[in-house]
Amino acid sequence: MPYEQYLKRFPAYLQQLTMESNGKHVTVDGHVVDYDTGPVYWGEAGTNGQHSFYQLIHQGTRLIPVDLIGFGKSLNPLSDHHDILSSNVFAQARALAFGKTEQEVRDEGPPPDVVPHRVMEGNRPTNVLLGEILTPRLLGALIALYEHSVFTQGAVWDIDSFDQWGVELGKVLAVQITPGLTSAVEPELDHDSSTNALIRRYRALKHRGHS
């Protein structure tokens, strides 16, 4: 979760790096694994994420580790805006770590029926990566950090982080399906029933209203 607008596409890069590399279910020797590999990976820049999915991280039932990336200096300093942004980095780390106990909620005096909804268990793991200012060198260091992490995970899980057969299958099937979408006449379809139905529906929508 980078608190720097210039890194707004960084989570998307890391998503591709981690999920395409380590989304595997067999070892390098071809044996089916009996443990989880390749975590689901996503993110968003700054406070945008706080207002979209942080709620699930704070109070959801699944434990979701978070990397919070901040900087001591802004590339576009404006009044105290960067201080306020950075305070959110530290506040999220603190809230995720320590949460809010039932007694702390009760001490604030809300209606009793509201208390359970405001309790946060905490103990949600985070890393805070705090750099001085975003530079090409520091960006390279961040990329190297995550690339080494992905490689290390692949080595620990004994999977091949350097192939993407699942991606290739999708491309092969797309080539087989395309003629059914582009044909000027109604094609004979020999795919599975679901794919055939989707192609027919697509063609009907595509040609609706055409003479």
C-alpha positions as CSV (number, residue, x, y, z in Angstrom):
1,M,0.0,0.0,0.0
2,P,2.2,2.9,-1.2
3,Y,1.5,6.3,0.2
4,E,2.9,8.1,-2.8
5,Q,0.9,8.9,-5.8
6,Y,3.8,8.2,-8.2
7,L,3.6,4.6,-7.1
8,K,-0.1,4.2,-7.9
9,R,0.7,1.4,-10.4
10,F,3.3,-0.3,-8.3
11,P,0.7,-2.7,-6.7
12,A,-0.4,-3.8,-10.1
13,Y,3.2,-4.6,-11.0
14,L,3.7,-6.6,-7.8
15,Q,0.4,-8.4,-8.5
16,Q,1.7,-9.6,-11.8
17,L,5.1,-10.4,-10.3
18,T,3.8,-12.5,-7.4
19,M,0.7,-14.1,-8.8
20,E,1.9,-15.0,-12.2
21,S,5.2,-16.3,-10.8
22,N,4.0,-18.4,-7.9
23,G,0.5,-19.3,-8.8
24,K,1.4,-23.0,-9.1
25,H,0.0,-26.3,-7.8
26,V,2.9,-28.7,-8.5
27,T,6.6,-28.7,-7.6
28,V,9.4,-28.4,-10.0
29,D,9.4,-32.2,-10.2
30,G,5.7,-32.3,-11.1
31,H,4.3,-33.5,-7.8
32,V,1.0,-31.9,-6.5
33,V,1.7,-29.8,-3.5
34,D,-0.3,-30.2,-0.2
35,Y,0.2,-26.6,1.0
36,D,-0.8,-23.1,-0.2
37,T,1.3,-21.3,-2.7
38,G,1.0,-17.9,-4.4
39,P,-0.9,-15.5,-2.2
40,V,-3.7,-13.3,-3.6
41,Y,-2.0,-10.0,-4.0
42,W,-3.4,-6.5,-4.5
43,G,-3.1,-2.9,-3.4
44,E,-4.0,0.7,-3.9
45,A,-2.3,4.0,-3.5
46,G,-2.5,5.9,-0.3
47,T,-5.8,6.7,1.4
48,N,-7.8,5.4,-1.6
49,G,-7.2,1.9,-0.2
50,Q,-8.4,3.0,3.2
51,H,-11.8,3.8,1.8
52,S,-12.2,0.7,-0.3
53,F,-10.8,-2.5,1.3
54,Y,-9.0,-1.7,4.5
55,Q,-12.2,-2.5,6.4
56,L,-11.8,-6.1,5.5
57,I,-8.2,-6.1,6.6
58,H,-9.1,-4.6,10.0
59,Q,-12.2,-6.6,10.9
60,G,-12.6,-9.4,8.3
61,T,-12.2,-13.1,9.2
62,R,-9.1,-13.7,7.0
63,L,-5.7,-12.6,8.2
64,I,-4.2,-10.3,5.5
65,P,-0.6,-9.1,5.9
66,V,0.0,-5.6,4.7
67,D,3.1,-3.7,3.4
68,L,2.7,0.1,4.0
69,I,5.2,2.1,2.0
70,G,5.9,5.7,3.0
71,F,8.5,8.5,2.5
72,G,9.9,11.2,4.7
73,K,9.8,13.8,1.9
74,S,7.2,14.5,-0.8
75,L,8.1,15.1,-4.5
76,N,5.4,17.7,-4.5
77,P,5.5,19.5,-1.0
78,L,2.4,21.4,-0.2
79,S,1.8,22.9,3.2
80,D,1.4,20.0,5.7
81,H,-0.3,17.6,3.3
82,H,2.6,15.1,3.4
83,D,2.6,15.1,7.2
84,I,-1.1,14.3,7.2
85,L,-0.6,11.6,4.6
86,S,2.2,10.1,6.5
87,S,0.2,10.1,9.7
88,N,-2.2,7.7,8.0
89,V,0.7,5.3,7.3
90,F,1.6,5.2,11.0
91,A,-2.0,5.2,12.2
92,Q,-2.9,2.2,10.0
93,A,0.1,0.3,11.2
94,R,-0.9,1.0,14.8
95,A,-4.5,0.2,14.3
96,L,-3.7,-3.1,12.6
97,A,-1.2,-4.1,15.2
98,F,-3.2,-3.2,18.4
99,G,-6.8,-2.8,17.3
100,K,-9.3,-1.7,19.8
101,T,-10.4,-3.7,22.8
102,E,-14.0,-4.1,24.0
103,Q,-13.1,-2.1,27.2
104,E,-11.7,0.8,25.1
105,V,-14.9,0.9,23.1
106,R,-17.1,0.8,26.2
107,D,-15.0,3.6,27.8
108,E,-16.1,5.9,24.9
109,G,-19.7,5.4,25.9
110,P,-21.5,4.1,22.8
111,P,-24.8,2.3,23.0
112,P,-24.2,-1.3,24.2
113,D,-25.5,-2.9,21.0
114,V,-22.8,-1.0,19.0
115,V,-19.9,-2.2,21.1
116,P,-19.2,-5.5,19.3
117,H,-19.1,-3.7,15.9
118,R,-16.4,-1.3,17.0
119,V,-14.1,-3.9,18.5
120,M,-11.0,-4.7,16.4
121,E,-8.8,-7.6,17.4
122,G,-5.6,-6.2,16.1
123,N,-2.5,-8.5,15.7
124,R,-2.8,-8.0,12.0
125,P,0.8,-8.2,10.6
126,T,2.3,-5.2,8.8
127,N,5.6,-4.0,7.4
128,V,6.3,-0.3,7.3
129,L,8.8,0.5,4.6
130,L,9.9,4.1,5.1
131,G,12.3,5.8,2.6
132,E,13.6,9.3,2.5
133,I,12.2,10.2,-0.9
134,L,11.1,8.3,-4.0
135,T,14.0,8.2,-6.5
136,P,14.8,5.9,-9.4
137,R,17.4,4.2,-7.1
138,L,14.9,3.6,-4.3
139,L,12.3,2.4,-6.8
140,G,14.8,-0.1,-8.1
141,A,15.5,-1.2,-4.5
142,L,11.8,-1.8,-3.9
143,I,11.5,-3.9,-7.1
144,A,14.6,-5.9,-6.1
145,L,13.1,-6.5,-2.7
146,Y,9.9,-8.0,-4.0
147,E,11.6,-9.9,-6.8
148,H,13.9,-11.5,-4.3
149,S,10.9,-12.3,-2.1
150,V,9.1,-14.0,-4.9
151,F,12.1,-16.1,-5.8
152,T,12.7,-17.1,-2.2
153,Q,9.0,-18.1,-1.8
154,G,9.3,-20.2,-5.0
155,A,12.4,-21.9,-3.6
156,V,10.8,-22.6,-0.3
157,W,7.7,-24.0,-1.9
158,D,9.8,-26.0,-4.5
159,I,7.8,-24.5,-7.4
160,D,9.0,-23.1,-10.7
161,S,8.5,-19.3,-10.5
162,F,9.5,-18.8,-14.2
163,D,6.7,-20.4,-16.3
164,Q,3.1,-19.4,-16.8
165,W,1.3,-22.4,-18.4
166,G,-2.0,-21.2,-17.1
167,V,-1.7,-18.0,-19.0
168,E,-0.6,-19.9,-22.1
169,L,-3.7,-22.1,-22.0
170,G,-6.0,-19.1,-22.0
171,K,-4.2,-17.7,-25.0
172,V,-4.5,-21.0,-26.9
173,L,-8.2,-21.3,-26.2
174,A,-8.8,-17.6,-27.2
175,V,-7.3,-18.4,-30.6
176,Q,-9.7,-21.3,-31.0
177,I,-12.7,-19.3,-29.9
178,T,-12.0,-16.1,-32.0
179,P,-13.3,-17.6,-35.4
180,G,-16.7,-18.2,-33.8
181,L,-16.9,-14.5,-32.9
182,T,-15.7,-13.1,-36.2
183,S,-17.4,-15.4,-38.7
184,A,-19.8,-13.6,-41.1
185,V,-22.1,-16.7,-41.0
186,E,-23.4,-18.7,-38.1
187,P,-20.5,-21.0,-37.3
188,E,-20.6,-24.7,-36.3
189,L,-19.4,-24.7,-32.7
190,D,-17.7,-27.7,-31.1
191,H,-16.6,-26.2,-27.8
192,D,-18.2,-27.2,-24.4
193,S,-21.8,-26.3,-23.9
194,S,-21.1,-23.2,-21.8
195,T,-18.6,-21.7,-24.2
196,N,-21.0,-22.4,-27.2
197,A,-23.8,-20.7,-25.4
198,L,-21.6,-17.7,-24.6
199,I,-20.5,-17.4,-28.2
200,R,-24.1,-17.6,-29.5
201,R,-25.2,-14.9,-27.0
202,Y,-22.2,-12.7,-27.9
203,R,-23.1,-13.0,-31.6
204,A,-26.7,-12.1,-30.9
205,L,-25.7,-9.0,-29.0
206,K,-23.1,-8.0,-31.5
207,H,-25.6,-8.2,-34.4
208,R,-28.7,-7.0,-32.7
209,G,-30.3,-4.3,-34.8
210,H,-28.1,-5.0,-37.8
211,S,-29.9,-5.6,-41.1
